[in-house]
C-alpha cells in the first residue's frame, strides 16, 4: 500500500521524502469553476441476438473548466465505451449528457459538427488516426478552416501551422508535403497535439495516448498535454489503465469497474485513502521497485 512518503509515477511507486512536482493542480478547487461536461445516469447497452451486455451502467460525472480528470479501469471496464459517448460517436441507451449546463443535442450533422468544435480527441493508435492519403499540410489546414480561418491569407496560415508544430517540438518546414506514414509514432502523436493547439477545443479527451509509443516519447507527450492544458485552460479527460500515471497528472480520478464508477474524487483522496476494494487492488498491483514483486495473482 502506498504511504504519504511514496510517489507513484507510471506504474511504479518510488519512495520520496522530498516534495514532488505533480502535473496536477492540487491546490485548486475546480468545483468553483464552470461545468463543461456532465452526465446523469449515462448507460450503454449492447444487444447481440439474445445476449445483452451492459458496457456502461448508470454513471454520473461532473467535469469542470480547466480540470484534468482521469478515468481509470482495466480492459473491459467500460471506459472506452464511455469516451465514445462523450465524443458523440455512440448514443447513450439511457441517461443524459450535458454540455456547458445544457442538454447535449447532436441530433443532426450540423449540430454534431458544432459539438465537435468544443470537444476533440487524441486516440491510442496514432497510425489509425490519420487518413494516410492526406498530406500533413491538409491535416493542419482542416483545423484552421474548422475554426473559421478559411479566408485567412496563406502566409498567416503557414505562420499558424508553424507555431502549432513548434509547440510540440516539430518543424513545419520539415513536415510540409509529407504524408503521415512518413512520420514515427511519436511524431504522429505530437502532430495530433498540434491539431488540438490549432483547434483549441473546450475539452480534450485523451484515450490511452501514450500506450503505443516508447518511454521517452511518452514523457514528452504527457508534458505537452499538460502544457496545453495550462496554456489554453481546456478540460482534459484522460482515459487510462495506469493508476500511477493517473495520480501523477490528475486533479480528479474516477475508478471504473464493470461499467460503474466505484470511486471518484480528488486524486489525493482516491489514491492515498482508497475505499473501494477494486481501487485498493489496482494500487496493490502497481510494482514497487524496492520490494519483490508478487506475481501470485498473475494468470
C-alpha positions as CSV (number, residue, x, y, z in Angstrom):
1,X,0.0,0.0,0.0
2,X,1.2,3.5,-0.8
3,X,2.1,5.8,2.0
4,X,2.3,9.6,2.0
5,X,6.0,9.3,1.6
6,X,5.8,7.3,-1.6
7,X,5.5,8.6,-5.1
8,X,3.6,6.8,-7.9
9,X,4.7,7.6,-11.4
10,X,3.6,5.5,-14.4
11,X,3.1,2.0,-12.9
12,X,5.9,2.5,-10.4
13,X,6.0,3.5,-6.8
14,X,9.1,5.4,-5.7
15,X,10.0,6.3,-2.1
16,X,10.4,10.1,-1.9
17,X,10.8,12.1,1.3
18,X,11.1,15.3,-0.6
19,X,8.4,17.4,-2.3
20,X,7.0,16.2,-5.6
21,X,6.1,18.3,-8.6
22,X,2.9,16.9,-9.9
23,X,1.3,17.5,-13.3
24,X,-2.0,18.2,-11.5
25,X,-3.0,21.4,-9.8
26,X,-3.5,20.0,-6.3
27,X,-4.4,23.3,-4.6
28,X,-7.3,24.4,-6.9
29,X,-10.9,23.8,-6.1
30,X,-12.4,23.0,-9.5
31,X,-15.9,22.7,-8.2
32,X,-15.9,26.5,-8.2
33,X,-15.2,26.5,-12.0
34,X,-18.0,26.4,-14.7
35,X,-19.3,23.0,-15.6
36,X,-18.3,22.0,-19.1
37,X,-19.4,18.4,-19.3
38,X,-21.6,16.3,-17.0
39,X,-23.8,13.2,-17.1
40,X,-26.6,11.7,-15.1
41,X,-27.5,8.0,-15.3
42,X,-25.4,7.6,-18.5
43,X,-25.9,4.0,-19.7
44,X,-24.9,2.0,-22.8
45,X,-26.3,-1.5,-23.5
46,X,-25.2,-3.6,-26.4
47,X,-27.5,-6.4,-27.7
48,X,-26.5,-9.3,-30.0
49,X,-29.3,-11.7,-30.5
50,X,-30.4,-12.8,-27.1
51,X,-27.1,-11.6,-25.4
52,X,-27.3,-8.3,-23.6
53,X,-24.1,-6.6,-22.4
54,X,-24.2,-3.5,-20.1
55,X,-21.0,-1.7,-21.0
56,X,-21.7,1.5,-19.0
57,X,-24.1,1.3,-16.2
58,X,-25.9,4.5,-14.9
59,X,-22.8,6.6,-14.3
60,X,-22.8,10.2,-13.1
61,X,-19.9,12.7,-13.6
62,X,-19.1,16.4,-13.4
63,X,-16.1,17.8,-15.3
64,X,-15.2,21.4,-14.8
65,X,-13.3,24.0,-16.9
66,X,-9.6,23.6,-16.7
67,X,-9.8,20.3,-14.8
68,X,-7.7,17.3,-15.6
69,X,-9.7,14.1,-15.0
70,X,-8.5,10.5,-15.3
71,X,-10.9,7.7,-15.8
72,X,-9.1,4.5,-14.7
73,X,-10.0,0.9,-15.3
74,X,-8.9,-2.4,-16.7
75,X,-9.7,-3.6,-20.2
76,X,-13.4,-4.3,-20.4
77,X,-14.3,-1.9,-17.6
78,X,-16.3,0.4,-20.0
79,X,-14.1,3.4,-20.1
80,X,-13.6,3.4,-23.9
81,X,-17.3,3.0,-24.4
82,X,-17.9,5.9,-22.1
83,X,-15.4,8.0,-24.0
84,X,-17.2,7.3,-27.3
85,X,-20.4,8.5,-25.8
86,X,-18.7,11.7,-24.5
87,X,-17.5,12.3,-28.0
88,X,-20.9,11.7,-29.6
89,X,-19.7,8.6,-31.5
90,X,-22.2,6.5,-29.6
91,X,-25.6,7.5,-28.2
92,X,-26.4,6.5,-24.6
93,X,-29.1,3.9,-24.2
94,X,-30.3,5.7,-21.2
95,X,-29.4,8.9,-19.2
96,X,-28.4,12.4,-20.3
97,X,-25.1,14.2,-21.1
98,X,-24.9,18.0,-20.6
99,X,-22.5,20.3,-22.4
100,X,-22.0,23.7,-20.7
101,X,-25.0,23.0,-18.5
102,X,-27.3,22.4,-21.4
103,X,-28.7,19.1,-22.6
104,X,-26.4,18.0,-25.4
105,X,-28.1,17.9,-28.8
106,X,-26.2,16.1,-31.6
107,X,-29.3,15.0,-33.5
108,X,-28.2,16.4,-36.8
109,X,-24.9,16.5,-38.7
110,X,-24.6,20.3,-38.3
111,X,-25.2,20.1,-34.5
112,X,-22.7,17.3,-34.2
113,X,-20.0,19.3,-36.1
114,X,-20.8,22.3,-33.8
115,X,-20.3,20.0,-30.8
116,X,-17.0,18.7,-32.1
117,X,-15.7,22.3,-32.2
118,X,-15.9,22.1,-28.4
119,X,-14.6,18.6,-27.8
120,X,-11.8,16.8,-29.6
121,X,-9.8,13.6,-29.0
122,X,-6.4,12.0,-29.2
123,X,-6.6,8.3,-29.6
124,X,-4.4,5.3,-28.6
125,X,-3.3,4.3,-32.1
126,X,-1.6,7.2,-33.9
127,X,-1.4,5.2,-37.1
128,X,-5.1,4.9,-37.5
129,X,-5.9,8.5,-36.5
130,X,-5.0,9.9,-39.9
131,X,-6.1,9.5,-43.5
132,X,-2.8,8.3,-44.8
133,X,-3.5,9.8,-48.3
134,X,-3.9,13.3,-46.9
135,X,-0.7,15.3,-46.6
136,X,0.2,16.9,-43.2
137,X,-0.5,20.4,-44.6
138,X,-4.1,19.3,-45.3
139,X,-4.5,17.9,-41.8
140,X,-3.4,21.2,-40.2
141,X,-5.3,23.4,-42.7
142,X,-8.5,21.5,-41.9
143,X,-8.1,22.6,-38.3
144,X,-7.6,26.2,-39.3
145,X,-10.7,26.1,-41.6
146,X,-12.8,24.4,-38.8
147,X,-12.0,27.4,-36.6
148,X,-13.3,29.8,-39.2
149,X,-9.9,30.7,-40.7
150,X,-10.6,29.5,-44.3
151,X,-10.3,33.0,-45.7
152,X,-7.1,33.9,-43.9
153,X,-4.0,34.8,-46.1
154,X,-1.8,31.9,-47.0
155,X,1.2,33.4,-45.1
156,X,-0.9,33.7,-41.9
157,X,-2.0,30.1,-42.2
158,X,1.6,28.9,-42.6
159,X,2.6,31.0,-39.6
160,X,-0.2,29.4,-37.5
161,X,0.8,25.9,-38.6
162,X,4.5,26.7,-37.9
163,X,3.6,27.9,-34.4
164,X,1.5,24.8,-33.7
165,X,4.3,22.5,-34.8
166,X,6.8,24.4,-32.8
167,X,4.6,23.9,-29.7
168,X,5.2,20.2,-30.0
169,X,8.9,20.4,-30.9
170,X,8.3,19.8,-34.6
171,X,9.4,21.9,-37.6
172,X,6.7,22.6,-40.1
173,X,9.3,23.2,-42.8
174,X,10.4,19.6,-42.4
175,X,6.8,18.2,-42.5
176,X,5.3,20.1,-45.3
177,X,4.3,18.0,-48.3
178,X,4.9,14.8,-46.3
179,X,2.3,12.1,-45.6
180,X,1.6,10.8,-42.0
181,X,3.1,7.4,-42.8
182,X,6.4,9.1,-43.2
183,X,6.5,10.0,-39.5
184,X,7.2,7.9,-36.4
185,X,4.5,7.0,-33.9
186,X,5.8,9.7,-31.5
187,X,5.8,12.3,-34.2
188,X,2.2,11.4,-35.2
189,X,1.1,11.8,-31.6
190,X,2.8,15.2,-31.3
191,X,1.1,16.2,-34.6
192,X,-2.2,15.3,-33.0
193,X,-1.4,17.7,-30.2
194,X,-0.5,20.3,-32.7
195,X,-4.0,19.9,-34.2
196,X,-5.5,20.4,-30.8
197,X,-3.4,23.5,-30.4
198,X,-4.9,24.9,-33.6
199,X,-8.5,23.9,-32.7
200,X,-8.4,25.0,-29.1
201,X,-11.5,23.0,-28.0
202,X,-13.0,23.4,-24.6
203,X,-12.5,19.7,-23.9
204,X,-9.8,17.2,-24.9
205,X,-10.4,13.5,-24.5
206,X,-7.1,11.6,-24.5
207,X,-7.7,7.8,-24.8
208,X,-4.5,6.0,-23.8
209,X,-2.5,8.4,-25.9
210,X,0.9,7.1,-24.7
211,X,0.4,3.4,-24.6
212,X,1.8,2.6,-28.1
213,X,4.9,4.8,-28.0
214,X,8.3,4.4,-26.3
215,X,9.0,5.6,-22.8
216,X,11.0,8.7,-23.8
217,X,8.2,9.9,-26.2
218,X,5.6,9.0,-23.5
219,X,7.0,11.5,-21.1
220,X,7.3,14.2,-23.8
221,X,3.6,13.7,-24.9
222,X,2.4,13.9,-21.3
223,X,4.4,17.1,-20.7
224,X,2.9,18.6,-23.9
225,X,-0.6,17.7,-22.9
226,X,-0.1,19.4,-19.5
227,X,1.4,22.5,-21.1
228,X,-1.5,22.6,-23.5
229,X,-4.0,22.5,-20.6
230,X,-2.1,25.2,-18.7
231,X,-1.8,27.5,-21.7
232,X,-5.4,27.2,-23.0
233,X,-7.4,26.3,-19.9
234,X,-9.1,23.4,-21.6
235,X,-10.5,20.5,-19.7
236,X,-8.6,17.2,-20.3
237,X,-10.2,13.8,-19.8
238,X,-7.5,11.1,-19.7
239,X,-8.6,7.5,-20.3
240,X,-6.1,5.1,-18.8
241,X,-5.5,1.7,-17.1
242,X,-2.4,3.1,-15.4
243,X,-3.4,4.3,-11.9
244,X,0.1,5.5,-11.2
245,X,0.1,7.8,-14.2
246,X,-3.5,9.0,-13.3
247,X,-2.3,10.0,-9.8
248,X,0.7,11.9,-11.3
249,X,-1.2,14.0,-13.8
250,X,-4.8,14.3,-12.5
251,X,-6.8,16.7,-10.4
252,X,-9.7,14.2,-10.1
253,X,-9.9,10.5,-10.6
254,X,-12.8,8.2,-11.5
255,X,-12.3,4.5,-10.9
256,X,-14.4,2.3,-13.3
257,X,-15.2,-1.4,-12.8
258,X,-17.8,-3.4,-14.8
259,X,-19.3,-0.2,-16.3
260,X,-19.7,1.6,-12.9
261,X,-17.8,4.3,-11.1
262,X,-16.9,2.5,-7.9
263,X,-14.9,5.5,-6.5
264,X,-14.3,9.1,-7.5
265,X,-12.9,12.4,-6.1
266,X,-9.7,14.4,-5.8
267,X,-6.7,12.3,-6.8
268,X,-5.1,12.5,-3.4
269,X,-8.2,11.3,-1.7
270,X,-8.9,8.4,-4.1
271,X,-5.3,7.2,-4.3
272,X,-3.9,7.9,-0.8
273,X,-7.1,6.8,1.0
274,X,-8.9,4.4,-1.3
275,X,-12.3,3.0,0.0
276,X,-13.4,0.6,-2.8
277,X,-11.8,-2.9,-2.9
278,X,-11.2,-2.5,-6.6
279,X,-9.2,0.7,-6.1
280,X,-7.1,-0.9,-3.4
281,X,-6.4,-3.9,-5.8
282,X,-5.3,-1.6,-8.6
283,X,-2.9,0.2,-6.3
284,X,-1.6,-3.0,-4.8
285,X,-0.8,-4.2,-8.4
286,X,1.5,-1.3,-9.0
287,X,5.1,-2.6,-8.9
288,X,7.3,-1.1,-6.2
289,X,11.0,-1.1,-7.1
290,X,12.2,-1.6,-3.6
291,X,10.0,-4.7,-3.0
292,X,9.9,-8.2,-4.5
293,X,7.0,-8.4,-7.0
294,X,4.1,-10.6,-6.0
295,X,3.2,-12.5,-9.2
296,X,0.9,-15.0,-7.5
297,X,-2.2,-13.2,-8.8
298,X,-0.9,-13.3,-12.4
299,X,-2.8,-15.8,-14.5
